[in-house]
Amino acid sequence: MSVIAVKFSARWQSPVYIGEGALLSGTVTGPGDALRHMKTFRHKSAPNYRRALDLCHLALTNGVHPEICRSHFIAACADEDARSSNDD
């Protein structure tokens, strides 16, 4: 039986702030936070979401450097915002 090491403490050099101005709703500091935040997304079949999800999981298991998933997470957030505003 093998054990998969998960590095929940992985952090980005710069956090990602969720929201704008007075509507700032949170800070995402790394792939673990990103995965928790993406659970709230309504559009989980979007390609940007899937890519960010996969890369965040890889970053936590040391498959890729955590910084690699940061830009994909930002793209997934932007995509989610755009899709959600079209739903309203």
LUMTORBA-335404 format. One record per residue: residue in three letters; x, y, z of N, C-alpha, C in turn. Coordinates in pm, whole numbers, padded with zeros to 5 digits, always signed. Each point is the difference from the previous one (the first is absolute). Example, Ala and Ser with C-alpha at 12.3 -4.5 7.8 and 13.67 -1.06 7.14 Angstrom:
residues 2
ala+01319-00569+00780-00089+00119+00000+00090+00120+00000
ser-00035+00105-00072+00082+00119+00006-00077+00109+00073
***
This chain:
residues 88
met+00084-00117+00000-00084+00117+00000+00089+00124+00000
ser-00027+00092-00089+00080+00122-00006-00080+00118+00055
val+00074+00097+00048-00061+00119+00058+00030+00118-00092
ile-00100+00079-00029+00018+00120-00081+00013+00118+00094
ala+00114+00065-00008+00023+00117+00086-00073+00120-00059
val-00077+00067+00082-00075+00118-00042+00055+00120+00075
lys+00039+00101-00076+00062+00119+00059-00104+00112+00011
phe-00087-00009+00101-00105+00100+00019+00056+00138+00032
ser+00126+00005+00041+00060+00128+00036+00057+00075-00121
ala-00015-00056-00120+00053+00066-00121-00064+00138-00015
arg+00082+00100-00024-00048+00139-00012+00057+00065-00125
trp-00074+00098-00051+00047+00080-00112+00082+00117+00053
gln+00085+00057-00085+00078+00116+00040-00090+00119+00029
ser-00107+00014-00079-00096+00109+00020-00140-00059+00008
pro-00079+00039+00099-00136-00053+00011-00090+00055-00111
val-00112-00065-00019-00103+00046-00094-00115+00052+00085
tyr-00039+00123-00026-00110+00061+00074-00128-00019-00080
ile-00102-00049+00067-00128-00028-00064-00093+00119+00022
gly-00060+00049-00108-00089+00116+00007+00073+00127-00037
glu-00069+00112+00013+00058+00130-00034-00037+00104+00104
gly+00093+00087+00030-00025+00114+00089-00071-00039+00128
ala-00113+00066+00025-00077-00026+00122-00064-00139-00001
leu-00004-00064-00117-00060-00132-00012+00102-00112+00011
leu+00121+00032+00049+00104-00101+00019-00053-00107+00095
ser-00004-00124-00049-00063-00105+00080+00098-00103+00054
gly+00125+00004-00042+00093-00098+00053+00136+00007-00062
thr+00090-00077+00057+00137-00010-00048+00033-00147-00018
val+00056-00033-00114+00041-00137-00030+00153+00000-00006
thr+00061-00079+00086+00145+00006+00014+00077-00114-00066
gly-00072-00101-00048+00069-00113-00064-00099-00099-00057
pro+00051-00111-00052-00086-00098-00066-00106-00063+00090
gly+00030-00019+00127-00102-00056+00092-00116+00095+00017
asp+00030+00128+00022-00105+00103+00009-00078+00009-00131
ala+00073-00011-00111-00065+00009-00132-00101-00113-00018
leu+00037-00120+00040-00093-00113-00012-00124+00022+00085
arg+00019+00052+00121-00115+00027+00086-00090+00108-00063
his+00062+00102-00056-00078+00108-00062-00075-00051-00124
met+00063-00083-00079-00063-00049-00123-00119-00091+00027
lys-00012-00052+00120-00118-00080+00034-00127+00083-00008
thr+00013+00132+00011-00117+00088-00005-00042+00036-00142
phe+00081-00036-00099-00030+00036-00139-00125-00073-00048
arg-00078+00068-00081-00121-00060-00057+00030-00069-00133
his+00105+00041-00069+00031-00051-00135+00123-00091+00005
lys-00021-00119+00049+00112-00092+00024+00040-00081-00122
ser-00067+00020-00112+00040-00071-00121+00081+00090-00094
ala+00022+00124+00039+00076+00093-00084+00145-00046-00010
pro+00061+00012-00119+00139-00044-00018+00099+00068+00095
asn-00016+00129+00026+00091+00069+00092-00012-00056+00141
tyr-00120-00033+00040-00022-00060+00132+00071-00135+00009
arg-00021-00085-00100+00059-00134+00001+00152+00006+00005
arg+00058+00092-00080+00147+00012-00004+00053+00048+00136
ala-00064+00101+00057+00044+00051+00130-00013-00108+00107
leu-00109-00072-00002-00023-00108+00097+00110-00105-00010
asp+00028-00044-00122+00103-00102-00019+00138+00049+00045
leu+00035+00124-00037+00132+00052+00037+00013+00024+00151
cys-00108+00044+00063+00005+00019+00147+00021-00133+00070
his-00069-00105-00047+00022-00133+00058+00145-00044-00020
leu+00052+00021-00121+00140-00036-00027+00097+00077+00089
ala-00028+00127+00021+00088+00081+00085+00003-00052+00143
leu-00113-00046+00048-00006-00052+00138+00071-00133+00016
thr+00015-00073-00111+00070-00129+00008+00140+00010-00060
asn+00051+00123-00010+00135+00028-00050+00022-00041-00145
gly-00109-00005-00078+00011-00033-00143+00040+00120-00084
val-00034+00119+00047+00041+00125-00065+00028+00104+00109
his+00075+00101-00036+00027+00109+00095-00131+00075+00024
pro-00030+00040+00124-00126+00069+00030-00027+00125-00085
glu+00105+00072-00039-00019+00122-00079-00065-00028-00135
ile+00018-00121-00052-00055-00035-00131-00152+00004+00000
cys-00063-00038+00109-00146-00005+00003-00064+00136+00029
arg+00078+00096+00047-00055+00131+00040-00069+00070-00117
ser+00067+00012-00113-00059+00070-00115-00123-00074-00054
his+00001-00131+00010-00115-00079-00044-00119+00020+00096
phe+00030+00014+00127-00105+00029+00098-00062+00137-00030
ile+00083+00099-00029-00050+00134-00031-00088-00006-00125
ala+00041-00075-00101-00080-00013-00122-00133-00068+00030
ala+00002-00100+00087-00125-00069+00037-00094+00094+00075
cys+00056+00086+00086-00083+00097+00073-00063+00101-00097
ala+00080+00048-00094-00052+00096-00098-00109-00064-00084
asp+00022-00123-00039-00099-00073-00079-00129-00020+00080
glu+00014-00036+00125-00116-00020+00087-00079+00130+00015
asp+00070+00111+00021-00066+00129+00012-00077+00035-00127
ala+00063-00021-00115-00065+00031-00128-00121-00088-00024
arg+00014-00128+00026-00113-00092-00021-00114+00029+00098
ser+00036+00032+00124-00103+00029+00101-00074+00128-00032
ser+00069+00101-00050-00068+00126-00034-00091-00018-00121
asn+00029-00095-00087-00087-00030-00113-00123-00079+00044
asp+00011-00070+00112-00114-00078+00052-00108+00090+00058
asp+00040+00118+00051-00095+00090+00069-00092+00070-00095
***
